[in-house]
Amino acid sequence: MAHIIIMPRQGNTVESCIITDWKVKEGDKVNVDTTVCEVETDKASFEVPAGSAGTVLKLLYSSGDDVPVLKPIAVIGAAGEDYAADLGKAGDSGNAADSGKAAPAPDVAAPAKTAAPAADKTAAPISAAPSASPASTTSPAAVASGASASPRARALAGSEGLPINAVAGSGPGGRIIERDVRAAMENNAPLTAAAKAAASGTGIAMQSGSGLGGRVTLEDLGSARAAGGAGNTAAGGRPIPSFSIEDSYTDTPIKGIRKIISDRMHASLSETAQFTLNASCPAQKLLDIRARIKAMPEYAESLGISRITINDLVLFATAQTLKKFPYMNAHKNGDMIRTFDRVHLAGAVDTPRGLMVPVIRNADLLSLTQISSEMKRLAAACINGTASPDELSGSTFTVSNLGGLGINNFTPVLNAPEIAILGVCNIEMKPVEVTDGSGVCECCSNVRFENQIGFSLTINHQAVDGAPAARFLQALCDAIANIDLLITAL
C-alpha cells in the first residue's frame, strides 16, 4: 500500500502552505525521516518528512505551489506500484495530482460549433482586424457575459478562479482565447487554492491580496463581495492595467516573512498610540565584563560564559527589571489589559528571510548563561529556517538591538499586542556632569566623558502612560549601570 504524504496543518488559522523547495525527486529512495520538502506558512518555514521508507513515486505539486493543508503532496511506495486507489482514499480527486493542473471546467456556455476548439490555433494576431464573417461576429453583450470564450480559455479561467467576463478578447470578433486569459492572469494577483475553488464565476478580479506573496484568500474574496467588487476592476469588469515605464527595473514580490512583517508593522502603527522615550546610561561595566571574558577565554569557557555578549547582558537586565514593573509586561487586547506573571522575552533577529522574533520562555527565571544559550539557539534556528511557530509566538516584551550596526537612536515599532518594546542603541562617548571632581578634564571642572549605551522605549500610550514607562526605563538604566551587582545578587 502506497504512503500518501499530506500537507500538514501548522496552526488553526493556516489554510494553505507554499512549497518552497523539494529535497527529493521522483524515483529517489527515502527513509522514514528523510526530508522531502520545505514549506512556508505566514509565520515560519518547516520541513516535511517522508513518514515511510520506499521510493518517491509521484510529486503532486511543484516548488512555489500554494497547497491547501491536509491535501496530498507526494506518494511513497514500492517501485512501479499502482498508487491511484490509495491516492483516491487520501481525498485527492485527481484534478490537480498527476498533471499538476486543475481539470477543465465544463464549457456549458460555449457556442455550439464543432470547429470551436480550433479557434486558439487559428486565431488572428492581436493587431489584426476582426473578421467580418457573421459566424465569428459577437455582440457586446455576449462578450461581457463570457459567452464568446473558447473552451480552453474558459477552462483555464475556471481553474485559476478568474472571472471570464474580466478578460478582454483578442480573437476573431473579440473572442476570448487562451492567451487572453494568461495575459489577464499576469495583471491579477494569484489566488490561494481555497480561494480558486470559490472564485469561479464571482465576477471579481483582484490585483492584490493579503495572503503569502500577495495571494488572494477566501477572506479577501468575502471583503471584495461585500464591497461589490469595487476597487480592483475598471468599468465593465475589466482588470485595471498595470502601469509600466521604459526604464529598466526589477520587481520583487513581497511575500513570506517579508509580507507578514509589512502587514504587522502597518497594523501596529495604525491600531496603537505609539510613544517613544529615549535615555542613556553608563556602559563601562558592560564593557568591563565583556573585556574580562575575552581576556581569559579558557577560564571563561570552564565557567560556561565565554559566549556571553553585551546583548545577553541587556536581555538579562531587562527580564529582571520587568519583574518589578509588571504593567510593562503586558498585552492590550481590545479594552482589556492582560498582565503576565512570567516574562516571555522576545529578541529580534535579522535573517536572510527578514526580521524574526523568537521568544525566550520564562526569562525572568533564567540565569545569565541560560538566557545567552537560549538566545543563540533560537537565533540559529531563525537563520537556518528551522524555528517552529511556537518559538515565534507568545512573547510579552520585545528587545530589538541595532547598537551593533552603529545606530545611536531609533524608534522601534511595537510587536502588538505587547504594550512596549525596547530598542538598544550603540555605545558612544558622551559628556557627563559630575559633582565629585573625579575623572574630569582640565578645561572642564564639572564634566567628564564616559561610555554610554542608548535605549529607545516605545510604548502603547493606550495602555501605559509616559511617567510609569519612564520609571521602568530609569530602573533598567540603573540595572545596566550596576550590572555586576545584579549578576552577583542572583
N, C-alpha and C positions, 0 to 999 in steps of 0.2 A: 504494500500500500504506500502510495506516494505521500510525502510530507509537504503540506502547504504552509508556506511562511506568510503570515498576515502582517499588515502594518499595525504595530502596537499602539495602544492609546496612551498618551502622555498627558494626563490631567483631564478633568471633566469638560473643560471648555475648548479643548482642541478637537477640531472636526476633520483636519487633514494634516499631512506632513509632506515635505518636499524631499525627494531622494536626491541627495547632493552628490553621492558617488557610490558606484558599485565596486566592491572589492573582489568580486568573482565574476567569471563569465560562464556561459553555458558550456557544459562538458567538464568543468572543473570538479575535482574530488574535494569534499569538505567533511569536517568533523562536526560534532555537536556544538563546539564553542567557536567555530570559525565565523568571523565577522563577514557577513555577506554584503552589507551596505551601510552607509552612513546617511542618516536622515536629520532633518532640521524642522523644529517647531518654532513658534513665535517666542520661545523662551531660551531654548538651548538646542544643541545637536547631540545625538547619541548614536550608538552602534546597534545594529540588529544582528543577532547571532543566527546561525543556521538552525539550531534546535534539533538536528538529526544528522546522522552520518550518511553519506551517499554521494550521488552525482547531481550537479546542478542541471536539471532537465529543461527549465524554462525561466527566463527573467521576464516578468509580465509588464514591466514599465521601464522607461529609460531614465537616465540621470536628468534631473531637472523637473521630472513629472511631479505634479501635486496629487497625492493619493489619499483618498478618504481613509480614516482609521478603520481597522478591522477588515480591510479588503485584502485579498490575496495579492502578494507582490512577487513571489517566486515559488518554484516547485523543486523539491529534492526527492530523489528516489534512485532506483536501480537503473543502470544504463539501458535505454530502449523501452523502459516501462511506459505503458499507456496510462497517463495521469488524468485524462479527461473526466472520468467519473468522479475521482477524488476532488478535482477542481470544482466540479458542479456542486458537490456536497459542501464545499467550503463557502458556498454562496456566490460563486462567480458565474455570471450569465454568459460569459464568452464574448461579450461585445467589446471588451477592451483588453482581453487577455492575450490570445495568441497573436493578434495582429497589431496590438498596441494602439488601435483606433476604435472609436465607438461605432457601433453598427449604424448604417444609414437609416434615417427616419423615413417612414412611408411617404411617398410623394403623392399625397391624396389630392393636392390642388394643381398638379401639373397638367398642362393641356394634353388632350388625348390625341397624340401624334406618334406614329410608330417611329419616325425619324428623330424625335426629340432628343434621345440620349446622345446623338452625334453632334449636337449643337456646340458642345465645348471644343470639339476638334476643328470645326469648320467656321467658327465664329469669326467675324471681321475684326481687324485690329481696332484698338480704342479710337484711333484717329480717323477711321473710315466712316463714311456717311452711312446711316441706317438704310437697310434695304427697303425699297418701295413696294415689295411684294405684299399683297394683302395677307398672305399666310403668315408673315412674320411681323405684321403691324399689330401693336398692342396699345390699348387705351391707357391713359394716365391712371385711371382707377385700378386697372389690372396690375400696373407696375407697383402702385402704392400698397396693394394688398399682398404682393409677393407671388401672384398667380403666374407671372411670366418667368419665374426662375426655372433653370434646368434641374433635373432630378439630382445631379451630382452637386450642384450648388446648394440645393435645398438640404441634401443630406449632410454636407459639410457644415452649413449654418446650424442645423439642428444639433449636430454632435458637439459644437463649440458653444451652444447656448446663445447664438447671435440671431436676433430677430431679422428675418429675411427682408422685412419692409424697411430696414435701416441700411440696406445695401443699394448702391447706385449701379445700374446695369450698363454694360458696355457692349453687349452682344447686339445682334440684329434687332431693330425695333426696340432697343432698350432692354433686351432680355438679360436677366442676371445669370451669369455663368460662374464657374468655379473660381476663376482668377479674381472676379469682383469680390467674392466672399473673402478670399485670402487678403486682398488689399484692405478691406474693411476691418479684418481682424487686426491688422497692424496699427490701426488708428484707435483701437479699443483695448481696454485692459483685459488680461486673461481672467478666466473665472476659476474658482475652486471646483473640484469635481462635484461637490454637492450643489453648488450654485448652477453649474451647467445643466444638471438634471431638472432644475426648477425654472431655468431662464427661458427655455424654448417657447416661443410664441408670446412672450411678455410684451414685446414691442419696446423694450428698454435697452439702449446701447450705452454703456458707461465707459468713460475714458480713464477712470481711476477707481481703486477700491481700497479697503482698509486692511486686507489680508497680506500675507507674505508676498513680497515683490510687487505690491500694488494690486494683487488679485482681488476680484470682486467676490465677496462672500454672500451667504444667504441673508445676513443682516443688512448688507448694502442693498441687495435687491428689494428687501422689505422697505427700507427707507426710501428707495427710488420710487417704488409703487405708491407709497404714502404721499410723496411729493408730486405724483403724477408723471414721473419720468423726466421732469424738467431738469435742466442744468447740464445734461450730458449730450443732448441731441439738439440739432438745429431744427428749423421748421420742416415739417413733413417727416420727422423721424430720422432724417439723415444724420450720421455722426459728424460732429464738428471736426473739420480737417486740422491736422497738426500744422503748426507754424514752422516753416523751415527757412534757413538762410544759406547763402552760398559759402560762407566762411567754413573752414574745417573745424570740427569739434568731435568730442567723444561723449556719448550718453552712457551713464552708469545707472542702472536701475537701483532705486532704494528698496532693499529687500532684507529679509532675515533679521539679524540683530540690529542692523542699522535702521531698519524700518520701525522696529519696536522702540528703539531709543528716540527716534524722531517723534513718534506719536506720544510717548510717555512724557517727554520733556515739554512738548506743546501743551498737553493736558495739565501738567503740573503748573505751568506758568499761568494758564487761563483759569484754573479752578481754585487756586490758592492765593492768599495775600502774602507774598514773599518779601522779606525784610532782612537785610544783611548787616551784621555788626563786624567790625574789624578791630583786632588787637594784636599786640606782640608781647613777648615775654623773654627773659633771659634764656639763652640756649646753651650756655657754656657747659653746664653739667651733662646735657645730652651729648655734646661733642667729646667731653672728657671720658664718658663711659665708652663711647664707640672707639675712641683712640686707645684706651687701655685694652679693650678686647682685641684690637688689631695688633697691638704691641706684644701680646702674649698669646699667639694663636694656639699653641699646644695646650696651655693651661685652660684657655677658654674652651677648647674642644673637649677637654676632660670634664668640664662643668656643663657642657651642652649649650653654651651661649655664644659660640663662635659666629653664628649666622644672624645674631640679633642686629637689627638695623634701627636707625632713628625712627622710621615709620612704625616699627614694632613698639618702641617705647611710647610713641604718641598714642597708638591704639590701646596699650595697656593703661596709660594715664586716663584716657577718655572713658574706658569701661569702668574704672574705679570711681571717677568723678560723677558719672551718671547715677551711681548708686545713691549719691547724696542729693541728687536733683531729679527725682522720678518723673516730674512733669515734663522733662525734656526727653524722656524715654517712652514716647507715646505715639499713637496714631490718631488722626482725625477722620472719623467715618461719619459723614453727614453731619448731624447735630450732636454726635457723641464723641467724646474723647476717651480713648482706651489707654490706660496707663499700665505698663508691664512691670511685673516683679523682677524678671530677669532681663539682662542686656543681651540682645542678639545683634552683634555689631557687624555691619557691612563695610567692606573695604573695596573701593572702586579699583578695577584692574583694566589696564589698557591692553587689548588683544588685537590680533590681525583682523578679527571679525567685528571689532567695535568694543565699546565700553561694556564691561560686565561687572556685576556687583555681588560677589559671593558673600556668604554670611557665616560669621564665627558664632556658633551657638553658645549661650551661657558664658559670654566673655567675661562677665564680672566675677565668675568663679574660677577662672583660669589664671595660672601664673604667667609671668612674662615669657618664659621659654615655651609654654604651651600655646600662647597666642601667636608667638613667632612661628612655631612649627605649623600650626593650623593655617595661618595666613599664606604661608609659602605653598602648602599642599593645595589649597583652594585656587591660588593664583596659577599654579602649574596646570591644574585641571581646566581652568578657563582658557588658557593659552593653547592647550592641546585639544580643546573642544570636547572634553570628556566630563565636564561638570554636569551634574544631574539637576533637574528642575528644583528639587528640594534644597540643594545647596545654593540656589539663586533666589530664594524667596523667604519671607518670614522675618526680615530684619526690622529692628525697632529704632535704629540710629545708624547713620552712614558717615564714613570718613572718606574724603577724596583728597589725595595728596598730589599736588603739582609742584611741590617745592624742588624736587629733583630736576625739574626742567627749567629752574631759574625764575619761576613766577613769584612775584612779591605781593600780589594782591589779585583776587578774582572773586566772582560771585557764583558760588555753587548753586545748582538748581535742585530743589527738594526731590527726594525719592519718595513721592507720595505713595501711601497715606502718612508716612512719617512726618513729624512736625518740625524736624530740624536736621541739618546736615552740616558737618564741619569741613571746611576747606583748609588744608595745610599748605602754607606757602614756604618760600625758601628761607634760609638763614643768612642774614647780612649784618654788617656792622652798622650800628646806629648810635647817635649821641644820646647819652642818658644823664639826667641831672642827678647829682649826688650831694649829700649833705655832710658826709663824714670826712671829705677830703681825700679819700683813698682812690688811687689809680687815676687821678685827674692829670690832664696835660698842663704844661707850664703856662700856656696862654689862656687857659680857661679854668679858673679856680673851682668851678662847680659843675663841670661837665667831663664825662669820660666816654669813650667809645667801647661798646661791647657787642658780642654776637647776640642777635635777637631772632627768634622764629616768629613768623606771622601766622595768624589764624583768621579765617573768614567764616563766620557762623551765620547761615541762612535759616530763618525760622518762618513758620506759618503764623502770621500775626492774627489769624482767626482763632488759633489755639493757645498761643502764649504771647505775652507782652514783651516789650523791649527790656524793661528793667529786670524781670526774672531771668531772661535769657542772658543779659549782661552779667548777672551774678554767677550763672553757670560758667560763662566764658572766663570770668575773673578767677574762679576756683580752679578751672583747668590750667590757666596760666600759672597759678601758684604751684599746682602739682608738677607741671613741666619744669618750672624753675628749681624745684626741690625733688627732682625725680629720683635721686639717690636715696633720699629719706623714704619716699613712697615705696621703693623696692624693698628696702630694709624692713619696713613696717609690716609687710605682707608675707 
